[in-house]
């Protein structure tokens, strides 16, 4: 992954991740497990269902320390079962 996060951000900084996945009440917990592994902290996720209730989004702002840290989190969050995308 060749992103330009390092050109636009000063580290460490707050960075929002929005995880989109199938509607599953366990998805927010799985997102938190990944974040605690790679960026431990006290997070309060915002969970929002889609209009039809088929999907949910889990938004969490975390402290990241480098471009590589952001890329790792994108990769790990996208690998969660049921996740359809990470913004």
Secondary structure by P-SEA (a helix, b strand, c coil): ccccccccccccbbbbbbbbbccccaaaaaaaaaaaaccccbbbbbbbbcccccbbbbbbbbbbccaaaaaaaaaaaaacccccccc
